[in-house]
């Protein structure tokens, strides 16, 4: 915005609220900020004049006019109410889910351990069972079968 300290005086002169036409005109001629601001004020006035004269509201139209204003002031945009509804439902569902989890698990945090393989065998004819335990505690069990076709 303009930084000239006399910009307010120029605005008052433009609106006809201030006298001293010669003094203000000389200042505007020498001040580029005030000259640009005055030109902008003239463009605004010209644009506002192009809109047309305002219509008077008749007594019969006044209640409908005021009702329109009330609707616009009191109107809550559709999406805002939906966002708050969605947020509330989501929060409630989250609370129910966490509560159900805590109730159903009894708050126990027992560690589940894998089954330890101590021995292995098979009743399949021609099958062999082999197991291997690694240093990390992982046991692998192999069941191998030999078919008659592989032997002949």
VMD Tcl script that builds the backbone (N, CA, C; Angstrom):
set m [mol new atoms 456]
animate dup $m
set s [atomselect $m all]
$s set {name element resname resid chain x y z} {
  {N N UNK 1 A 0.850 -1.177 0.000}
  {CA C UNK 1 A 0.000 0.000 0.000}
  {C C UNK 1 A 0.890 1.233 0.000}
  {N N UNK 2 A 0.301 2.381 -0.260}
  {CA C UNK 2 A 1.050 3.637 -0.349}
  {C C UNK 2 A 1.653 3.985 1.002}
  {N N UNK 3 A 2.798 4.658 0.949}
  {CA C UNK 3 A 3.491 5.010 2.173}
  {C C UNK 3 A 3.496 6.517 2.422}
  {N N UNK 4 A 2.914 7.272 1.517}
  {CA C UNK 4 A 2.898 8.724 1.681}
  {C C UNK 4 A 1.988 9.088 2.854}
  {N N UNK 5 A 2.415 10.012 3.678}
  {CA C UNK 5 A 1.621 10.385 4.855}
  {C C UNK 5 A 0.413 11.242 4.491}
  {N N UNK 6 A 0.359 11.744 3.266}
  {CA C UNK 6 A -0.758 12.602 2.857}
  {C C UNK 6 A -1.811 11.835 2.052}
  {N N UNK 7 A -1.695 10.535 2.000}
  {CA C UNK 7 A -2.626 9.732 1.199}
  {C C UNK 7 A -4.057 9.892 1.690}
  {N N UNK 8 A -4.223 10.023 2.993}
  {CA C UNK 8 A -5.561 10.203 3.573}
  {C C UNK 8 A -6.180 11.517 3.101}
  {N N UNK 9 A -5.363 12.566 3.033}
  {CA C UNK 9 A -5.848 13.864 2.558}
  {C C UNK 9 A -6.302 13.771 1.094}
  {N N UNK 10 A -5.550 13.003 0.294}
  {CA C UNK 10 A -5.912 12.827 -1.114}
  {C C UNK 10 A -7.255 12.104 -1.222}
  {N N UNK 11 A -7.461 11.101 -0.407}
  {CA C UNK 11 A -8.729 10.366 -0.422}
  {C C UNK 11 A -9.889 11.281 -0.018}
  {N N UNK 12 A -9.678 12.087 1.027}
  {CA C UNK 12 A -10.734 13.005 1.463}
  {C C UNK 12 A -11.036 14.028 0.367}
  {N N UNK 13 A -10.005 14.557 -0.297}
  {CA C UNK 13 A -10.195 15.512 -1.379}
  {C C UNK 13 A -10.961 14.872 -2.533}
  {N N UNK 14 A -10.628 13.631 -2.866}
  {CA C UNK 14 A -11.300 12.915 -3.950}
  {C C UNK 14 A -12.789 12.713 -3.636}
  {N N UNK 15 A -13.120 12.446 -2.377}
  {CA C UNK 15 A -14.516 12.247 -1.968}
  {C C UNK 15 A -15.268 13.554 -1.767}
  {N N UNK 16 A -14.563 14.695 -1.886}
  {CA C UNK 16 A -15.206 15.997 -1.721}
  {C C UNK 16 A -15.341 16.417 -0.276}
  {N N UNK 17 A -14.631 15.770 0.619}
  {CA C UNK 17 A -14.702 16.093 2.034}
  {C C UNK 17 A -13.658 17.118 2.456}
  {N N UNK 18 A -12.765 17.490 1.569}
  {CA C UNK 18 A -11.663 18.386 1.938}
  {C C UNK 18 A -11.537 19.499 0.900}
  {N N UNK 19 A -11.255 20.692 1.381}
  {CA C UNK 19 A -11.027 21.845 0.516}
  {C C UNK 19 A -9.531 21.941 0.225}
  {N N UNK 20 A -9.121 22.916 -0.514}
  {CA C UNK 20 A -7.702 23.105 -0.834}
  {C C UNK 20 A -7.315 22.347 -2.084}
  {N N UNK 21 A -8.085 22.519 -3.128}
  {CA C UNK 21 A -7.886 21.801 -4.369}
  {C C UNK 21 A -6.498 22.027 -4.943}
  {N N UNK 22 A -6.028 23.276 -4.954}
  {CA C UNK 22 A -4.728 23.589 -5.563}
  {C C UNK 22 A -3.589 22.897 -4.812}
  {N N UNK 23 A -3.644 22.943 -3.506}
  {CA C UNK 23 A -2.567 22.351 -2.699}
  {C C UNK 23 A -2.489 20.823 -2.917}
  {N N UNK 24 A -3.631 20.163 -2.904}
  {CA C UNK 24 A -3.662 18.711 -3.092}
  {C C UNK 24 A -3.240 18.345 -4.515}
  {N N UNK 25 A -3.701 19.123 -5.519}
  {CA C UNK 25 A -3.314 18.839 -6.899}
  {C C UNK 25 A -1.815 18.963 -7.094}
  {N N UNK 26 A -1.198 19.987 -6.478}
  {CA C UNK 26 A 0.268 20.141 -6.577}
  {C C UNK 26 A 0.977 18.951 -5.932}
  {N N UNK 27 A 0.455 18.513 -4.786}
  {CA C UNK 27 A 1.077 17.368 -4.118}
  {C C UNK 27 A 0.969 16.106 -4.984}
  {N N UNK 28 A -0.209 15.848 -5.569}
  {CA C UNK 28 A -0.412 14.663 -6.396}
  {C C UNK 28 A 0.490 14.713 -7.618}
  {N N UNK 29 A 0.701 15.911 -8.196}
  {CA C UNK 29 A 1.588 16.051 -9.353}
  {C C UNK 29 A 3.026 15.680 -9.005}
  {N N UNK 30 A 3.444 15.941 -7.750}
  {CA C UNK 30 A 4.832 15.683 -7.351}
  {C C UNK 30 A 5.033 14.351 -6.645}
  {N N UNK 31 A 3.958 13.658 -6.286}
  {CA C UNK 31 A 4.077 12.404 -5.521}
  {C C UNK 31 A 3.552 11.238 -6.363}
  {N N UNK 32 A 4.427 10.348 -6.822}
  {CA C UNK 32 A 3.982 9.240 -7.668}
  {C C UNK 32 A 3.066 8.250 -6.925}
  {N N UNK 33 A 3.276 8.077 -5.615}
  {CA C UNK 33 A 2.423 7.163 -4.853}
  {C C UNK 33 A 0.991 7.684 -4.786}
  {N N UNK 34 A 0.840 8.966 -4.494}
  {CA C UNK 34 A -0.492 9.559 -4.404}
  {C C UNK 34 A -1.154 9.623 -5.779}
  {N N UNK 35 A -0.365 9.881 -6.828}
  {CA C UNK 35 A -0.918 9.928 -8.181}
  {C C UNK 35 A -1.451 8.547 -8.579}
  {N N UNK 36 A -0.717 7.495 -8.267}
  {CA C UNK 36 A -1.154 6.130 -8.586}
  {C C UNK 36 A -2.396 5.768 -7.780}
  {N N UNK 37 A -2.427 6.173 -6.511}
  {CA C UNK 37 A -3.578 5.894 -5.658}
  {C C UNK 37 A -4.819 6.635 -6.157}
  {N N UNK 38 A -4.648 7.881 -6.571}
  {CA C UNK 38 A -5.763 8.674 -7.094}
  {C C UNK 38 A -6.304 8.046 -8.382}
  {N N UNK 39 A -5.434 7.556 -9.232}
  {CA C UNK 39 A -5.869 6.889 -10.461}
  {C C UNK 39 A -6.655 5.616 -10.146}
  {N N UNK 40 A -6.204 4.888 -9.147}
  {CA C UNK 40 A -6.918 3.681 -8.727}
  {C C UNK 40 A -8.301 4.030 -8.166}
  {N N UNK 41 A -8.393 5.098 -7.389}
  {CA C UNK 41 A -9.696 5.548 -6.873}
  {C C UNK 41 A -10.640 5.916 -8.015}
  {N N UNK 42 A -10.115 6.571 -9.036}
  {CA C UNK 42 A -10.943 6.944 -10.198}
  {C C UNK 42 A -11.454 5.709 -10.934}
  {N N UNK 43 A -10.594 4.680 -11.078}
  {CA C UNK 43 A -11.015 3.443 -11.736}
  {C C UNK 43 A -12.103 2.740 -10.928}
  {N N UNK 44 A -11.960 2.728 -9.614}
  {CA C UNK 44 A -12.980 2.125 -8.761}
  {C C UNK 44 A -14.316 2.851 -8.893}
  {N N UNK 45 A -14.267 4.172 -8.905}
  {CA C UNK 45 A -15.501 4.952 -9.006}
  {C C UNK 45 A -16.169 4.712 -10.362}
  {N N UNK 46 A -15.363 4.655 -11.416}
  {CA C UNK 46 A -15.918 4.400 -12.748}
  {C C UNK 46 A -16.549 3.018 -12.806}
  {N N UNK 47 A -15.864 2.016 -12.244}
  {CA C UNK 47 A -16.394 0.649 -12.234}
  {C C UNK 47 A -17.659 0.541 -11.413}
  {N N UNK 48 A -17.702 1.215 -10.277}
  {CA C UNK 48 A -18.902 1.181 -9.437}
  {C C UNK 48 A -20.064 1.883 -10.126}
  {N N UNK 49 A -19.774 2.926 -10.872}
  {CA C UNK 49 A -20.834 3.631 -11.596}
  {C C UNK 49 A -21.404 2.808 -12.728}
  {N N UNK 50 A -20.600 1.901 -13.287}
  {CA C UNK 50 A -21.068 1.069 -14.389}
  {C C UNK 50 A -22.063 0.009 -13.921}
  {N N UNK 51 A -22.065 -0.291 -12.644}
  {CA C UNK 51 A -22.957 -1.320 -12.105}
  {C C UNK 51 A -24.406 -0.880 -12.203}
  {N N UNK 52 A -24.666 0.362 -12.014}
  {CA C UNK 52 A -26.037 0.869 -12.100}
  {C C UNK 52 A -26.513 1.385 -10.752}
  {N N UNK 53 A -27.639 2.027 -10.799}
  {CA C UNK 53 A -28.202 2.603 -9.582}
  {C C UNK 53 A -28.831 1.504 -8.733}
  {N N UNK 54 A -28.670 1.575 -7.437}
  {CA C UNK 54 A -29.274 0.564 -6.569}
  {C C UNK 54 A -30.791 0.706 -6.561}
  {N N UNK 55 A -31.454 -0.416 -6.429}
  {CA C UNK 55 A -32.909 -0.404 -6.375}
  {C C UNK 55 A -33.362 -0.275 -4.928}
  {N N UNK 56 A -34.430 0.432 -4.741}
  {CA C UNK 56 A -34.995 0.574 -3.405}
  {C C UNK 56 A -35.822 -0.661 -3.085}
  {N N UNK 57 A -35.776 -1.068 -1.857}
  {CA C UNK 57 A -36.555 -2.222 -1.422}
  {C C UNK 57 A -37.903 -1.710 -0.928}
  {N N UNK 58 A -38.932 -2.232 -1.519}
  {CA C UNK 58 A -40.276 -1.808 -1.133}
  {C C UNK 58 A -40.677 -2.501 0.159}
  {N N UNK 59 A -41.702 -1.962 0.818}
  {CA C UNK 59 A -42.159 -2.516 2.090}
  {C C UNK 59 A -42.603 -3.971 1.948}
  {N N UNK 60 A -43.216 -4.325 0.841}
  {CA C UNK 60 A -43.686 -5.690 0.639}
  {C C UNK 60 A -42.516 -6.659 0.439}
  {N N UNK 61 A -41.371 -6.172 -0.056}
  {CA C UNK 61 A -40.209 -7.026 -0.308}
  {C C UNK 61 A -39.297 -7.155 0.904}
  {N N UNK 62 A -39.451 -6.274 1.875}
  {CA C UNK 62 A -38.501 -6.216 2.983}
  {C C UNK 62 A -38.433 -7.514 3.797}
  {N N UNK 63 A -39.572 -8.167 4.160}
  {CA C UNK 63 A -39.465 -9.417 4.919}
  {C C UNK 63 A -38.675 -10.507 4.175}
  {N N UNK 64 A -38.902 -10.630 2.877}
  {CA C UNK 64 A -38.160 -11.630 2.103}
  {C C UNK 64 A -36.681 -11.267 2.019}
  {N N UNK 65 A -36.401 -9.976 1.905}
  {CA C UNK 65 A -35.014 -9.498 1.863}
  {C C UNK 65 A -34.294 -9.854 3.166}
  {N N UNK 66 A -34.930 -9.592 4.303}
  {CA C UNK 66 A -34.318 -9.879 5.604}
  {C C UNK 66 A -34.168 -11.394 5.815}
  {N N UNK 67 A -35.143 -12.160 5.346}
  {CA C UNK 67 A -35.056 -13.613 5.474}
  {C C UNK 67 A -33.859 -14.145 4.685}
  {N N UNK 68 A -33.619 -13.573 3.505}
  {CA C UNK 68 A -32.446 -13.961 2.720}
  {C C UNK 68 A -31.147 -13.655 3.445}
  {N N UNK 69 A -31.106 -12.521 4.116}
  {CA C UNK 69 A -29.902 -12.164 4.884}
  {C C UNK 69 A -29.717 -13.147 6.034}
  {N N UNK 70 A -30.807 -13.464 6.750}
  {CA C UNK 70 A -30.718 -14.404 7.874}
  {C C UNK 70 A -30.237 -15.781 7.402}
  {N N UNK 71 A -30.749 -16.235 6.266}
  {CA C UNK 71 A -30.325 -17.536 5.743}
  {C C UNK 71 A -28.827 -17.550 5.455}
  {N N UNK 72 A -28.318 -16.499 4.877}
  {CA C UNK 72 A -26.888 -16.443 4.551}
  {C C UNK 72 A -26.027 -16.334 5.795}
  {N N UNK 73 A -26.527 -15.628 6.819}
  {CA C UNK 73 A -25.750 -15.466 8.053}
  {C C UNK 73 A -25.777 -16.752 8.864}
  {N N UNK 74 A -26.938 -17.386 8.963}
  {CA C UNK 74 A -27.095 -18.567 9.790}
  {C C UNK 74 A -26.756 -19.853 9.055}
  {N N UNK 75 A -26.515 -19.802 7.769}
  {CA C UNK 75 A -26.256 -20.984 6.961}
  {C C UNK 75 A -24.919 -21.606 7.333}
  {N N UNK 76 A -24.951 -22.880 7.647}
  {CA C UNK 76 A -23.716 -23.634 7.874}
  {C C UNK 76 A -23.445 -24.444 6.627}
  {N N UNK 77 A -22.309 -24.303 6.035}
  {CA C UNK 77 A -22.020 -25.071 4.834}
  {C C UNK 77 A -22.181 -26.569 5.080}
  {N N UNK 78 A -22.710 -27.257 4.101}
  {CA C UNK 78 A -23.003 -28.676 4.184}
  {C C UNK 78 A -21.767 -29.492 4.560}
  {N N UNK 79 A -20.646 -29.185 3.945}
  {CA C UNK 79 A -19.444 -29.982 4.171}
  {C C UNK 79 A -18.908 -29.834 5.575}
  {N N UNK 80 A -19.103 -28.675 6.213}
  {CA C UNK 80 A -18.600 -28.503 7.576}
  {C C UNK 80 A -19.339 -29.402 8.553}
  {N N UNK 81 A -20.653 -29.452 8.435}
  {CA C UNK 81 A -21.410 -30.304 9.340}
  {C C UNK 81 A -21.063 -31.768 9.093}
  {N N UNK 82 A -20.822 -32.156 7.847}
  {CA C UNK 82 A -20.463 -33.536 7.533}
  {C C UNK 82 A -19.077 -33.886 8.080}
  {N N UNK 83 A -18.154 -32.963 8.037}
  {CA C UNK 83 A -16.807 -33.230 8.539}
  {C C UNK 83 A -16.852 -33.481 10.038}
  {N N UNK 84 A -17.582 -32.655 10.776}
  {CA C UNK 84 A -17.673 -32.829 12.226}
  {C C UNK 84 A -18.405 -34.122 12.566}
  {N N UNK 85 A -19.416 -34.470 11.803}
  {CA C UNK 85 A -20.127 -35.729 12.034}
  {C C UNK 85 A -19.198 -36.908 11.805}
  {N N UNK 86 A -18.461 -36.878 10.711}
  {CA C UNK 86 A -17.527 -37.953 10.400}
  {C C UNK 86 A -16.433 -38.061 11.463}
  {N N UNK 87 A -15.916 -36.936 11.910}
  {CA C UNK 87 A -14.873 -36.949 12.944}
  {C C UNK 87 A -15.413 -37.520 14.248}
  {N N UNK 88 A -16.630 -37.173 14.615}
  {CA C UNK 88 A -17.231 -37.687 15.849}
  {C C UNK 88 A -17.453 -39.189 15.773}
  {N N UNK 89 A -17.981 -39.658 14.655}
  {CA C UNK 89 A -18.228 -41.098 14.489}
  {C C UNK 89 A -16.913 -41.867 14.500}
  {N N UNK 90 A -15.891 -41.327 13.854}
  {CA C UNK 90 A -14.584 -41.980 13.828}
  {C C UNK 90 A -13.981 -42.072 15.219}
  {N N UNK 91 A -14.071 -40.998 15.995}
  {CA C UNK 91 A -13.541 -41.003 17.357}
  {C C UNK 91 A -14.288 -42.007 18.230}
  {N N UNK 92 A -15.611 -42.061 18.098}
  {CA C UNK 92 A -16.393 -43.017 18.877}
  {C C UNK 92 A -16.033 -44.455 18.507}
  {N N UNK 93 A -15.884 -44.733 17.221}
  {CA C UNK 93 A -15.521 -46.083 16.778}
  {C C UNK 93 A -14.142 -46.475 17.284}
  {N N UNK 94 A -13.222 -45.541 17.294}
  {CA C UNK 94 A -11.873 -45.812 17.799}
  {C C UNK 94 A -11.903 -46.127 19.288}
  {N N UNK 95 A -12.693 -45.390 20.042}
  {CA C UNK 95 A -12.812 -45.638 21.487}
  {C C UNK 95 A -13.414 -47.013 21.739}
  {N N UNK 96 A -14.453 -47.378 20.982}
  {CA C UNK 96 A -15.076 -48.691 21.137}
  {C C UNK 96 A -14.088 -49.791 20.780}
  {N N UNK 97 A -13.325 -49.630 19.708}
  {CA C UNK 97 A -12.375 -50.657 19.281}
  {C C UNK 97 A -11.267 -50.856 20.316}
  {N N UNK 98 A -10.729 -49.783 20.835}
  {CA C UNK 98 A -9.670 -49.893 21.851}
  {C C UNK 98 A -10.224 -50.520 23.121}
  {N N UNK 99 A -11.423 -50.118 23.534}
  {CA C UNK 99 A -12.035 -50.694 24.732}
  {C C UNK 99 A -12.267 -52.186 24.555}
  {N N UNK 100 A -12.790 -52.595 23.406}
  {CA C UNK 100 A -13.037 -54.016 23.143}
  {C C UNK 100 A -11.722 -54.797 23.150}
  {N N UNK 101 A -10.692 -54.240 22.577}
  {CA C UNK 101 A -9.391 -54.903 22.566}
  {C C UNK 101 A -8.878 -55.118 23.983}
  {N N UNK 102 A -8.988 -54.100 24.819}
  {CA C UNK 102 A -8.498 -54.214 26.195}
  {C C UNK 102 A -9.325 -55.210 27.009}
  {N N UNK 103 A -10.630 -55.237 26.794}
  {CA C UNK 103 A -11.487 -56.164 27.536}
  {C C UNK 103 A -11.240 -57.600 27.087}
  {N N UNK 104 A -11.159 -57.820 25.789}
  {CA C UNK 104 A -11.006 -59.175 25.275}
  {C C UNK 104 A -9.621 -59.759 25.497}
  {N N UNK 105 A -8.610 -58.943 25.612}
  {CA C UNK 105 A -7.259 -59.465 25.825}
  {C C UNK 105 A -6.886 -59.529 27.289}
  {N N UNK 106 A -7.733 -59.064 28.151}
  {CA C UNK 106 A -7.486 -59.046 29.597}
  {C C UNK 106 A -6.198 -58.319 29.955}
  {N N UNK 107 A -5.684 -57.543 29.079}
  {CA C UNK 107 A -4.479 -56.771 29.350}
  {C C UNK 107 A -3.238 -57.628 29.460}
  {N N UNK 108 A -3.345 -58.940 29.152}
  {CA C UNK 108 A -2.180 -59.804 29.279}
  {C C UNK 108 A -1.229 -59.573 28.118}
  {N N UNK 109 A 0.028 -59.611 28.445}
  {CA C UNK 109 A 1.055 -59.410 27.427}
  {C C UNK 109 A 2.036 -60.581 27.453}
  {N N UNK 110 A 1.492 -61.831 27.568}
  {CA C UNK 110 A 2.348 -63.008 27.604}
  {C C UNK 110 A 3.030 -63.201 26.256}
  {N N UNK 111 A 4.236 -63.658 26.339}
  {CA C UNK 111 A 4.997 -63.895 25.130}
  {C C UNK 111 A 4.689 -65.298 24.618}
  {N N UNK 112 A 4.415 -65.402 23.351}
  {CA C UNK 112 A 4.127 -66.694 22.735}
  {C C UNK 112 A 5.438 -67.271 22.230}
  {N N UNK 113 A 5.699 -68.533 22.621}
  {CA C UNK 113 A 6.926 -69.177 22.175}
  {C C UNK 113 A 6.574 -70.289 21.202}
  {N N UNK 114 A 7.467 -70.548 20.283}
  {CA C UNK 114 A 7.260 -71.587 19.286}
  {C C UNK 114 A 7.399 -72.968 19.928}
  {N N UNK 115 A 6.817 -73.933 19.292}
  {CA C UNK 115 A 6.906 -75.304 19.782}
  {C C UNK 115 A 8.327 -75.819 19.554}
  {N N UNK 116 A 8.843 -76.503 20.542}
  {CA C UNK 116 A 10.187 -77.068 20.448}
  {C C UNK 116 A 10.054 -78.509 19.960}
  {N N UNK 117 A 10.807 -78.873 18.924}
  {CA C UNK 117 A 10.792 -80.231 18.379}
  {C C UNK 117 A 11.824 -81.058 19.140}
  {N N UNK 118 A 11.320 -82.078 19.843}
  {CA C UNK 118 A 12.227 -82.953 20.587}
  {C C UNK 118 A 12.521 -84.234 19.813}
  {N N UNK 119 A 11.511 -84.751 19.094}
  {CA C UNK 119 A 11.729 -85.947 18.282}
  {C C UNK 119 A 10.728 -85.930 17.143}
  {N N UNK 120 A 11.009 -86.739 16.107}
  {CA C UNK 120 A 10.094 -86.821 14.982}
  {C C UNK 120 A 10.172 -88.215 14.370}
  {N N UNK 121 A 9.014 -88.680 13.847}
  {CA C UNK 121 A 8.953 -89.999 13.217}
  {C C UNK 121 A 7.793 -90.008 12.243}
  {N N UNK 122 A 7.687 -91.081 11.417}
  {CA C UNK 122 A 6.606 -91.205 10.452}
  {C C UNK 122 A 6.154 -92.657 10.349}
  {N N UNK 123 A 4.903 -92.863 9.986}
  {CA C UNK 123 A 4.344 -94.195 9.770}
  {C C UNK 123 A 4.213 -94.486 8.275}
  {N N UNK 124 A 4.670 -93.596 7.416}
  {CA C UNK 124 A 4.572 -93.779 5.979}
  {C C UNK 124 A 5.622 -94.791 5.526}
  {N N UNK 125 A 5.197 -95.713 4.664}
  {CA C UNK 125 A 6.148 -96.699 4.147}
  {C C UNK 125 A 7.115 -96.035 3.174}
  {N N UNK 126 A 8.339 -96.277 3.326}
  {CA C UNK 126 A 9.358 -95.778 2.427}
  {C C UNK 126 A 9.718 -94.322 2.660}
  {N N UNK 127 A 9.218 -93.728 3.760}
  {CA C UNK 127 A 9.517 -92.318 4.046}
  {C C UNK 127 A 10.540 -92.238 5.155}
  {N N UNK 128 A 11.349 -91.212 5.065}
  {CA C UNK 128 A 12.329 -90.961 6.128}
  {C C UNK 128 A 12.122 -89.566 6.673}
  {N N UNK 129 A 12.422 -89.385 7.946}
  {CA C UNK 129 A 12.269 -88.090 8.599}
  {C C UNK 129 A 13.635 -87.661 9.101}
  {N N UNK 130 A 13.989 -86.417 8.797}
  {CA C UNK 130 A 15.249 -85.850 9.256}
  {C C UNK 130 A 14.948 -84.484 9.848}
  {N N UNK 131 A 15.643 -84.120 10.912}
  {CA C UNK 131 A 15.446 -82.791 11.510}
  {C C UNK 131 A 16.793 -82.111 11.686}
  {N N UNK 132 A 16.733 -80.792 11.706}
  {CA C UNK 132 A 17.944 -79.998 11.869}
  {C C UNK 132 A 17.620 -78.805 12.762}
  {N N UNK 133 A 18.408 -78.571 13.792}
  {CA C UNK 133 A 18.210 -77.425 14.698}
  {C C UNK 133 A 19.391 -76.476 14.523}
  {N N UNK 134 A 19.100 -75.219 14.231}
  {CA C UNK 134 A 20.169 -74.236 14.042}
  {C C UNK 134 A 20.537 -73.615 15.383}
  {N N UNK 135 A 21.628 -72.842 15.382}
  {CA C UNK 135 A 22.072 -72.175 16.606}
  {C C UNK 135 A 21.084 -71.094 17.049}
  {N N UNK 136 A 20.311 -70.572 16.100}
  {CA C UNK 136 A 19.340 -69.526 16.427}
  {C C UNK 136 A 18.072 -70.106 17.044}
  {N N UNK 137 A 17.981 -71.445 17.144}
  {CA C UNK 137 A 16.815 -72.062 17.748}
  {C C UNK 137 A 15.730 -72.409 16.764}
  {N N UNK 138 A 16.037 -72.380 15.473}
  {CA C UNK 138 A 15.058 -72.712 14.448}
  {C C UNK 138 A 15.253 -74.176 14.073}
  {N N UNK 139 A 14.165 -74.967 14.157}
  {CA C UNK 139 A 14.235 -76.384 13.820}
  {C C UNK 139 A 13.521 -76.613 12.497}
  {N N UNK 140 A 14.175 -77.372 11.605}
  {CA C UNK 140 A 13.600 -77.707 10.318}
  {C C UNK 140 A 13.399 -79.218 10.277}
  {N N UNK 141 A 12.214 -79.663 9.823}
  {CA C UNK 141 A 11.902 -81.093 9.730}
  {C C UNK 141 A 11.645 -81.416 8.272}
  {N N UNK 142 A 12.356 -82.478 7.757}
  {CA C UNK 142 A 12.161 -82.925 6.379}
  {C C UNK 142 A 11.525 -84.308 6.394}
  {N N UNK 143 A 10.503 -84.476 5.568}
  {CA C UNK 143 A 9.901 -85.795 5.368}
  {C C UNK 143 A 10.123 -86.124 3.904}
  {N N UNK 144 A 10.882 -87.209 3.654}
  {CA C UNK 144 A 11.206 -87.606 2.283}
  {C C UNK 144 A 10.566 -88.956 1.995}
  {N N UNK 145 A 9.994 -89.049 0.807}
  {CA C UNK 145 A 9.417 -90.342 0.383}
  {C C UNK 145 A 10.151 -90.800 -0.849}
  {N N UNK 146 A 10.253 -92.084 -0.974}
  {CA C UNK 146 A 10.882 -92.690 -2.142}
  {C C UNK 146 A 9.815 -93.527 -2.812}
  {N N UNK 147 A 9.485 -93.214 -4.056}
  {CA C UNK 147 A 8.469 -93.979 -4.760}
  {C C UNK 147 A 9.122 -95.139 -5.483}
  {N N UNK 148 A 8.308 -96.164 -5.818}
  {CA C UNK 148 A 8.808 -97.350 -6.509}
  {C C UNK 148 A 9.372 -96.981 -7.863}
  {N N UNK 149 A 8.810 -95.982 -8.509}
  {CA C UNK 149 A 9.283 -95.596 -9.837}
  {C C UNK 149 A 10.695 -95.027 -9.798}
  {N N UNK 150 A 11.053 -94.301 -8.692}
  {CA C UNK 150 A 12.391 -93.734 -8.577}
  {C C UNK 150 A 13.448 -94.811 -8.387}
  {N N UNK 151 A 13.049 -95.925 -7.768}
  {CA C UNK 151 A 14.008 -96.999 -7.475}
  {C C UNK 151 A 14.284 -97.815 -8.722}
  {N N UNK 152 A 13.332 -98.133 -9.512}
  {CA C UNK 152 A 13.498 -99.002 -10.676}
  {C C UNK 152 A 14.053 -98.251 -11.774}
}
mol reanalyze $m
mol bondsrecalc $m
mol representation Tube
mol addrep $m
